[in-house]
Amino acid sequence: MTAPKPTQKRKQNPRIPEGINASGEHPLKEFLLLVFAVLGALVALAILLSVFTKYVSPYYPLEWEPSISFEEEPLEKNIIAQKSLKDILNKLIPNSNAPGILYKIHLVDSDIANAFATLGGNIFINSGLLSHIESENGLAMVIAHEMAHVQLRHPIQALSKTALYQLITTLVLGDSSITTFAGPAGNLTLLSFNRDMERDADKVAIDTLKATYGHTKGAAEFFQSMSHEDRGLEFFNTHPDVDKRIEFLFSGSNKQPSDLAQAITPLSEALLSLKLDKQLDTE
Amino acid sequence: MAILIQLGIFLCLLLLGYVFGRRAEKKHYQRIFEGEEKYRNIFLSSERLPSGDYVFHHGQLVCGSVVIAVDYFKVIVAGLKSIFGGHLTTYESLLDRARRESILRMQEQASKLGADAIINIKFETSRISGTEKKATGSIEVLAYGTAMMDKR
Protein backbone atom coordinates (compact mmCIF):
# COMPACT_ATOMS: atom_id res chain seq x y z
CA MET A 1 0.00 0.00 0.00
CA THR A 2 1.42 3.31 -1.04
CA ALA A 3 0.89 6.39 0.99
CA PRO A 4 -0.57 9.38 -0.81
CA LYS A 5 2.14 11.76 -1.82
CA PRO A 6 2.07 15.24 -0.28
CA THR A 7 2.08 16.64 -3.77
CA GLN A 8 -1.25 15.00 -4.47
CA LYS A 9 -4.02 17.45 -5.24
CA ARG A 10 -5.76 18.35 -2.04
CA LYS A 11 -9.47 17.89 -1.61
CA GLN A 12 -11.49 21.09 -1.99
CA ASN A 13 -14.82 22.15 -0.57
CA PRO A 14 -17.54 22.28 -3.18
CA ARG A 15 -19.27 25.56 -4.04
CA ILE A 16 -22.76 25.11 -2.71
CA PRO A 17 -25.38 27.24 -4.45
CA GLU A 18 -26.84 30.12 -2.43
CA GLY A 19 -30.46 30.50 -1.45
CA ILE A 20 -31.07 27.04 -0.02
CA ASN A 21 -30.78 27.63 3.69
CA ALA A 22 -31.49 31.32 3.47
CA SER A 23 -33.77 32.60 0.75
CA GLY A 24 -32.50 35.64 -1.11
CA GLU A 25 -35.95 37.20 -1.01
CA HIS A 26 -36.10 40.86 -0.02
CA PRO A 27 -37.21 41.13 3.60
CA LEU A 28 -39.33 44.22 2.91
CA LYS A 29 -41.50 42.25 0.54
CA GLU A 30 -42.39 39.80 3.23
CA PHE A 31 -42.83 42.57 5.78
CA LEU A 32 -45.29 44.52 3.64
CA LEU A 33 -47.20 41.38 2.81
CA LEU A 34 -47.52 40.57 6.49
CA VAL A 35 -48.52 44.11 7.44
CA PHE A 36 -51.25 44.15 4.80
CA ALA A 37 -52.47 40.75 5.90
CA VAL A 38 -52.66 41.81 9.54
CA LEU A 39 -54.30 45.16 8.76
CA GLY A 40 -56.76 43.47 6.44
CA ALA A 41 -57.66 40.97 9.12
CA LEU A 42 -58.13 43.75 11.67
CA VAL A 43 -60.30 45.84 9.37
CA ALA A 44 -62.41 42.80 8.55
CA LEU A 45 -62.75 42.07 12.24
CA ALA A 46 -63.69 45.67 13.03
CA ILE A 47 -66.36 45.73 10.31
CA LEU A 48 -67.74 42.38 11.36
CA LEU A 49 -67.92 43.36 15.02
CA SER A 50 -69.40 46.81 14.37
CA VAL A 51 -72.20 45.22 12.34
CA PHE A 52 -72.60 42.75 15.17
CA THR A 53 -72.86 45.51 17.80
CA LYS A 54 -75.43 47.36 15.70
CA TYR A 55 -77.81 44.41 15.79
CA VAL A 56 -77.01 43.00 19.20
CA SER A 57 -76.59 46.04 21.45
CA PRO A 58 -80.30 47.09 21.22
CA TYR A 59 -81.12 43.89 23.12
CA TYR A 60 -79.27 45.22 26.12
CA PRO A 61 -82.06 46.38 28.49
CA LEU A 62 -82.40 50.13 28.75
CA GLU A 63 -82.75 49.84 32.53
CA TRP A 64 -79.30 48.27 32.70
CA GLU A 65 -77.60 51.19 31.03
CA PRO A 66 -75.36 53.00 33.48
CA SER A 67 -76.80 55.96 35.28
CA ILE A 68 -74.72 59.04 34.74
CA SER A 69 -73.65 61.59 37.27
CA PHE A 70 -74.62 65.06 36.20
CA GLU A 71 -71.89 66.85 38.05
CA GLU A 72 -70.15 67.39 34.75
CA GLU A 73 -73.12 69.24 33.34
CA PRO A 74 -74.13 72.46 35.12
CA LEU A 75 -77.92 72.25 35.19
CA GLU A 76 -80.01 75.33 34.65
CA LYS A 77 -81.09 76.81 37.99
CA ASN A 78 -84.48 77.88 36.66
CA ILE A 79 -86.73 75.16 38.06
CA ILE A 80 -89.85 76.42 36.32
CA ALA A 81 -88.08 76.22 32.96
CA GLN A 82 -87.00 72.68 33.82
CA LYS A 83 -90.61 71.91 34.69
CA SER A 84 -91.97 73.26 31.38
CA LEU A 85 -89.40 71.17 29.54
CA LYS A 86 -90.67 68.13 31.40
CA ASP A 87 -94.25 69.11 30.48
CA ILE A 88 -93.40 69.09 26.79
CA LEU A 89 -91.73 65.68 27.22
CA ASN A 90 -94.79 64.31 29.01
CA LYS A 91 -96.98 65.61 26.20
CA LEU A 92 -94.83 63.77 23.65
CA ILE A 93 -94.39 60.43 25.47
CA PRO A 94 -97.92 59.02 25.00
CA ASN A 95 -97.69 59.77 21.26
CA SER A 96 -94.30 58.14 20.76
CA ASN A 97 -93.70 54.62 19.49
CA ALA A 98 -92.51 53.39 22.86
CA PRO A 99 -94.47 55.13 25.62
CA GLY A 100 -93.07 52.73 28.23
CA ILE A 101 -89.59 54.22 28.25
CA LEU A 102 -88.60 56.24 31.30
CA TYR A 103 -86.97 59.40 29.95
CA LYS A 104 -85.04 61.86 32.07
CA ILE A 105 -84.78 65.35 30.64
CA HIS A 106 -82.31 67.97 31.83
CA LEU A 107 -81.95 71.61 30.92
CA VAL A 108 -78.23 72.36 30.88
CA ASP A 109 -76.84 75.84 31.51
CA SER A 110 -74.75 76.23 28.39
CA ASP A 111 -74.61 78.81 25.61
CA ILE A 112 -73.77 76.22 22.99
CA ALA A 113 -76.88 75.45 20.97
CA ASN A 114 -77.06 71.70 21.21
CA ALA A 115 -79.09 68.81 22.54
CA PHE A 116 -78.07 65.24 23.08
CA ALA A 117 -79.39 61.90 24.22
CA THR A 118 -77.23 59.55 26.19
CA LEU A 119 -77.33 56.30 28.13
CA GLY A 120 -80.12 55.46 30.54
CA GLY A 121 -82.75 57.50 28.66
CA ASN A 122 -81.15 60.80 29.65
CA ILE A 123 -81.84 63.77 27.40
CA PHE A 124 -79.88 66.99 27.75
CA ILE A 125 -81.11 70.26 26.26
CA ASN A 126 -78.69 73.18 26.39
CA SER A 127 -80.37 76.45 27.31
CA GLY A 128 -78.43 78.11 24.48
CA LEU A 129 -80.62 76.17 22.09
CA LEU A 130 -83.64 78.18 23.16
CA SER A 131 -82.46 81.28 21.34
CA HIS A 132 -82.81 79.34 18.08
CA ILE A 133 -86.39 78.29 18.83
CA GLU A 134 -89.54 80.31 18.21
CA SER A 135 -92.29 78.04 19.49
CA GLU A 136 -93.00 75.03 21.63
CA ASN A 137 -93.32 72.99 18.44
CA GLY A 138 -89.73 73.70 17.52
CA LEU A 139 -88.51 72.66 20.94
CA ALA A 140 -90.78 69.61 20.90
CA MET A 141 -89.18 68.54 17.63
CA VAL A 142 -85.74 68.67 19.23
CA ILE A 143 -86.95 66.73 22.27
CA ALA A 144 -88.78 64.19 20.08
CA HIS A 145 -85.59 63.77 18.08
CA GLU A 146 -83.57 62.99 21.20
CA MET A 147 -86.35 60.70 22.45
CA ALA A 148 -86.09 58.84 19.16
CA HIS A 149 -82.37 58.36 19.74
CA VAL A 150 -83.18 56.73 23.08
CA GLN A 151 -85.99 54.63 21.56
CA LEU A 152 -83.78 53.42 18.74
CA ARG A 153 -81.05 52.60 21.27
CA HIS A 154 -78.47 54.78 19.57
CA PRO A 155 -76.47 55.67 22.72
CA ILE A 156 -75.74 52.04 23.59
CA GLN A 157 -74.85 51.31 19.96
CA ALA A 158 -72.45 54.22 19.91
CA LEU A 159 -70.95 53.13 23.23
CA SER A 160 -70.50 49.56 22.01
CA LYS A 161 -68.78 50.85 18.91
CA THR A 162 -66.46 53.11 20.90
CA ALA A 163 -65.64 50.27 23.28
CA LEU A 164 -65.01 48.01 20.32
CA TYR A 165 -62.57 50.37 18.64
CA GLN A 166 -60.83 50.87 21.94
CA LEU A 167 -60.54 47.12 22.31
CA ILE A 168 -59.04 46.74 18.85
CA THR A 169 -56.55 49.57 19.43
CA THR A 170 -55.62 47.91 22.69
CA LEU A 171 -55.08 44.63 20.90
CA VAL A 172 -52.87 46.28 18.31
CA LEU A 173 -50.86 48.63 20.49
CA GLY A 174 -50.81 46.48 23.61
CA ASP A 175 -51.95 49.46 25.68
CA SER A 176 -54.12 48.26 28.54
CA SER A 177 -55.57 51.59 29.65
CA ILE A 178 -59.19 51.11 28.65
CA THR A 179 -61.10 54.20 29.72
CA THR A 180 -64.44 53.76 27.98
CA PHE A 181 -66.34 52.16 30.81
CA ALA A 182 -64.64 54.05 33.60
CA GLY A 183 -64.90 57.35 31.75
CA PRO A 184 -66.77 60.26 33.30
CA ALA A 185 -70.13 61.49 32.05
CA GLY A 186 -68.29 63.98 29.89
CA ASN A 187 -67.14 61.09 27.74
CA LEU A 188 -70.53 59.45 27.60
CA THR A 189 -72.25 62.59 26.38
CA LEU A 190 -69.74 62.79 23.56
CA LEU A 191 -71.03 59.59 22.01
CA SER A 192 -71.39 60.42 18.37
CA PHE A 193 -74.26 59.26 16.23
CA ASN A 194 -73.82 58.76 12.53
CA ARG A 195 -75.90 60.20 9.72
CA ASP A 196 -78.14 57.18 9.44
CA MET A 197 -78.94 57.41 13.11
CA GLU A 198 -79.80 61.12 12.80
CA ARG A 199 -82.03 60.47 9.81
CA ASP A 200 -83.84 57.61 11.53
CA ALA A 201 -84.33 59.73 14.63
CA ASP A 202 -85.78 62.54 12.49
CA LYS A 203 -88.24 60.11 10.93
CA VAL A 204 -89.49 58.87 14.28
CA ALA A 205 -89.54 62.37 15.76
CA ILE A 206 -91.66 63.89 13.01
CA ASP A 207 -94.26 61.13 13.51
CA THR A 208 -94.35 61.79 17.23
CA LEU A 209 -94.71 65.51 16.59
CA LYS A 210 -97.55 64.94 14.16
CA ALA A 211 -99.35 62.66 16.58
CA THR A 212 -98.99 65.22 19.36
CA TYR A 213 -99.84 68.50 17.67
CA GLY A 214 -101.71 67.24 14.59
CA HIS A 215 -99.29 69.05 12.27
CA THR A 216 -95.58 69.53 11.76
CA LYS A 217 -95.49 73.28 11.77
CA GLY A 218 -92.43 74.68 13.47
CA ALA A 219 -90.57 71.38 13.27
CA ALA A 220 -87.70 72.81 11.27
CA GLU A 221 -87.26 75.94 13.35
CA PHE A 222 -84.09 74.84 15.00
CA PHE A 223 -82.42 73.56 11.85
CA GLN A 224 -83.41 76.62 9.88
CA SER A 225 -82.04 78.90 12.54
CA MET A 226 -78.85 76.85 12.78
CA SER A 227 -78.32 76.76 9.04
CA HIS A 228 -78.01 80.55 9.09
CA GLU A 229 -75.28 80.28 11.66
CA ASP A 230 -71.59 79.94 11.20
CA ARG A 231 -70.71 76.48 9.93
CA GLY A 232 -67.79 76.19 12.27
CA LEU A 233 -70.12 75.49 15.17
CA GLU A 234 -69.79 72.30 17.13
CA PHE A 235 -73.36 71.46 16.23
CA PHE A 236 -72.45 70.69 12.62
CA ASN A 237 -69.80 68.21 13.61
CA THR A 238 -72.34 65.99 15.27
CA HIS A 239 -75.34 66.85 13.12
CA PRO A 240 -74.26 66.93 9.49
CA ASP A 241 -76.41 67.76 6.48
CA VAL A 242 -78.70 70.26 8.14
CA ASP A 243 -80.02 71.41 4.78
CA LYS A 244 -80.87 67.87 3.79
CA ARG A 245 -82.67 67.36 7.03
CA ILE A 246 -84.75 70.48 6.54
CA GLU A 247 -85.59 69.23 3.06
CA PHE A 248 -86.65 65.90 4.53
CA LEU A 249 -88.82 67.54 7.16
CA PHE A 250 -90.75 69.37 4.45
CA SER A 251 -91.02 66.50 1.99
CA GLY A 252 -93.90 64.15 1.24
CA SER A 253 -96.63 63.86 3.80
CA ASN A 254 -94.71 66.10 6.12
CA LYS A 255 -95.34 69.23 4.06
CA GLN A 256 -95.71 72.34 6.16
CA PRO A 257 -99.40 73.09 6.23
CA SER A 258 -100.19 76.41 4.68
CA ASP A 259 -103.34 76.53 6.76
CA LEU A 260 -102.67 79.15 9.34
CA ALA A 261 -105.51 77.85 11.43
CA GLN A 262 -103.17 75.12 12.64
CA ALA A 263 -101.46 77.50 14.91
CA ILE A 264 -98.17 76.82 16.56
CA THR A 265 -98.04 76.58 20.33
CA PRO A 266 -96.04 79.36 21.95
CA LEU A 267 -93.26 78.68 24.39
CA SER A 268 -94.13 78.69 28.07
CA GLU A 269 -93.38 81.86 29.99
CA ALA A 270 -90.42 80.42 31.86
CA LEU A 271 -88.77 79.14 28.70
CA LEU A 272 -89.52 82.36 26.88
CA SER A 273 -87.86 84.46 29.56
CA LEU A 274 -84.88 82.13 29.60
CA LYS A 275 -84.66 82.41 25.83
CA LEU A 276 -84.69 86.21 26.09
CA ASP A 277 -82.01 86.05 28.77
CA LYS A 278 -79.84 83.97 26.48
CA GLN A 279 -80.40 86.30 23.58
CA LEU A 280 -79.44 89.27 25.72
CA ASP A 281 -76.32 87.46 26.86
CA THR A 282 -75.16 86.80 23.35
CA GLU A 283 -75.83 90.32 22.12
CA MET B 1 -50.75 61.75 21.74
CA ALA B 2 -49.10 59.05 23.82
CA ILE B 3 -50.11 56.57 21.18
CA LEU B 4 -48.49 58.70 18.47
CA ILE B 5 -45.23 58.89 20.41
CA GLN B 6 -45.30 55.14 20.93
CA LEU B 7 -45.97 54.62 17.25
CA GLY B 8 -43.15 57.02 16.36
CA ILE B 9 -40.66 55.18 18.55
CA PHE B 10 -41.79 51.89 17.09
CA LEU B 11 -41.37 53.11 13.51
CA CYS B 12 -37.94 54.60 14.31
CA LEU B 13 -36.74 51.33 15.79
CA LEU B 14 -38.17 49.47 12.83
CA LEU B 15 -36.40 51.75 10.36
CA LEU B 16 -33.11 51.63 12.25
CA GLY B 17 -33.34 47.87 12.49
CA TYR B 18 -34.05 47.57 8.82
CA VAL B 19 -31.37 49.97 7.55
CA PHE B 20 -28.54 48.80 9.77
CA GLY B 21 -29.56 45.16 9.82
CA ARG B 22 -29.76 45.07 6.06
CA ARG B 23 -26.40 46.81 5.64
CA ALA B 24 -24.71 44.50 8.14
CA GLU B 25 -26.17 41.45 6.44
CA LYS B 26 -24.95 42.47 2.99
CA LYS B 27 -21.45 43.22 4.23
CA HIS B 28 -21.32 40.04 6.24
CA TYR B 29 -22.31 37.86 3.31
CA GLN B 30 -19.60 39.56 1.28
CA ARG B 31 -17.02 38.61 3.93
CA ILE B 32 -18.40 35.08 4.11
CA PHE B 33 -18.04 34.58 0.35
CA GLU B 34 -14.45 35.85 0.45
CA GLY B 35 -13.57 33.67 3.42
CA GLU B 36 -15.09 30.55 1.88
CA GLU B 37 -13.01 31.14 -1.24
CA LYS B 38 -9.89 31.69 0.85
CA TYR B 39 -10.25 28.48 2.87
CA ARG B 40 -11.59 26.30 0.08
CA ASN B 41 -8.53 24.07 0.48
CA ILE B 42 -9.30 23.23 4.10
CA PHE B 43 -11.65 20.38 3.40
CA LEU B 44 -14.67 20.04 5.65
CA SER B 45 -16.23 16.72 6.52
CA SER B 46 -18.67 15.40 9.06
CA GLU B 47 -16.97 11.97 8.85
CA ARG B 48 -16.26 10.70 12.37
CA LEU B 49 -13.05 8.80 11.53
CA PRO B 50 -10.28 9.90 9.17
CA SER B 51 -10.36 8.25 5.77
CA GLY B 52 -7.38 6.62 4.05
CA ASP B 53 -6.23 10.02 2.84
CA TYR B 54 -5.25 10.97 6.34
CA VAL B 55 -3.23 7.95 7.58
CA PHE B 56 -0.14 10.12 8.01
CA HIS B 57 -2.07 12.95 9.66
CA HIS B 58 -2.58 13.71 13.29
CA GLY B 59 -5.63 15.46 14.66
CA GLN B 60 -6.33 18.42 16.90
CA LEU B 61 -9.50 20.05 18.13
CA VAL B 62 -10.43 23.31 16.43
CA CYS B 63 -13.48 25.40 17.02
CA GLY B 64 -15.12 28.61 15.85
CA SER B 65 -17.73 30.49 17.78
CA VAL B 66 -20.03 33.34 16.78
CA VAL B 67 -22.52 35.34 18.81
CA ILE B 68 -25.22 37.12 16.86
CA ALA B 69 -28.03 39.45 17.90
CA VAL B 70 -31.27 39.83 16.04
CA ASP B 71 -32.34 43.31 14.92
CA TYR B 72 -35.71 44.90 15.67
CA PHE B 73 -36.96 44.63 12.12
CA LYS B 74 -36.33 40.89 12.04
CA VAL B 75 -38.10 40.49 15.38
CA ILE B 76 -41.18 42.33 14.13
CA VAL B 77 -41.32 40.44 10.84
CA ALA B 78 -40.89 37.15 12.68
CA GLY B 79 -43.56 38.20 15.18
CA LEU B 80 -46.02 38.97 12.40
CA LYS B 81 -45.09 35.77 10.63
CA SER B 82 -45.75 33.72 13.72
CA ILE B 83 -49.43 34.75 13.50
CA PHE B 84 -49.78 32.96 10.19
CA GLY B 85 -47.05 30.36 10.50
CA GLY B 86 -44.43 29.36 7.95
CA HIS B 87 -40.71 29.90 7.52
CA LEU B 88 -39.20 32.69 9.55
CA THR B 89 -37.03 33.70 6.62
CA THR B 90 -35.54 36.71 8.41
CA TYR B 91 -34.17 34.43 11.12
CA GLU B 92 -33.06 31.84 8.57
CA SER B 93 -30.62 34.21 6.91
CA LEU B 94 -29.31 35.29 10.31
CA LEU B 95 -28.59 31.72 11.41
CA ASP B 96 -27.18 30.84 8.02
CA ARG B 97 -24.67 33.66 8.43
CA ALA B 98 -23.81 32.57 11.95
CA ARG B 99 -23.16 28.95 10.97
CA ARG B 100 -21.00 29.86 8.02
CA GLU B 101 -19.06 32.44 10.01
CA SER B 102 -18.38 29.90 12.77
CA ILE B 103 -17.03 27.45 10.18
CA LEU B 104 -14.81 30.16 8.75
CA ARG B 105 -13.36 30.91 12.17
CA MET B 106 -12.74 27.23 12.70
CA GLN B 107 -11.04 27.01 9.31
CA GLU B 108 -8.89 30.02 10.14
CA GLN B 109 -7.69 28.27 13.28
CA ALA B 110 -7.03 25.09 11.33
CA SER B 111 -5.11 26.95 8.66
CA LYS B 112 -2.83 28.44 11.32
CA LEU B 113 -2.11 24.89 12.49
CA GLY B 114 -1.25 23.93 8.91
CA ALA B 115 -4.16 21.54 8.53
CA ASP B 116 -5.59 20.48 5.19
CA ALA B 117 -8.90 19.16 6.44
CA ILE B 118 -11.31 19.26 9.35
CA ILE B 119 -13.29 16.11 10.07
CA ASN B 120 -16.01 15.19 12.54
CA ILE B 121 -17.51 18.68 12.40
CA LYS B 122 -20.39 19.38 14.75
CA PHE B 123 -22.52 22.42 15.58
CA GLU B 124 -23.87 23.66 18.86
CA THR B 125 -26.39 26.46 19.18
CA SER B 126 -27.36 28.09 22.44
CA ARG B 127 -29.40 31.08 23.39
CA ILE B 128 -27.33 33.39 25.57
CA SER B 129 -29.67 36.31 26.29
CA GLY B 130 -33.14 37.62 25.70
CA THR B 131 -34.86 35.09 27.86
CA GLU B 132 -37.08 37.78 29.37
CA LYS B 133 -40.06 39.08 27.48
CA LYS B 134 -39.59 41.70 24.78
CA ALA B 135 -35.76 41.57 24.95
CA THR B 136 -33.90 41.12 21.71
CA GLY B 137 -32.50 37.65 21.57
CA SER B 138 -28.94 36.68 20.77
CA ILE B 139 -27.51 33.25 20.23
CA GLU B 140 -24.12 31.60 20.00
CA VAL B 141 -23.29 29.21 17.21
CA LEU B 142 -20.28 27.00 17.90
CA ALA B 143 -18.70 24.79 15.27
CA TYR B 144 -15.99 22.30 16.28
CA GLY B 145 -14.13 19.47 14.65
CA THR B 146 -10.82 17.69 14.32
CA ALA B 147 -8.19 19.44 12.21
CA MET B 148 -6.00 16.98 10.24
CA MET B 149 -2.33 17.94 9.96
CA ASP B 150 0.21 16.12 7.84
CA LYS B 151 2.98 14.71 10.06
CA ARG B 152 5.43 14.27 7.21
Interface residues (C-beta under 8 A of the other chain):
Chain A: A3 P4 P6 R10 K11 Q12 N13 N21 A22 S23 E25 P27 L28 E30 F31 L34 V35 A37 V38 T169 L173 D175
Chain B: I3 Q6 L7 Y18 R22 E36 Y39 R40 N41 I42 F43 L44 G52 D53 V55 F56 F73 K74 I76 V77 L80 K81 I83 F84 H87 T89 T90 E92 S93 L95 D96 R97 R99 D116 A117 D150 R152
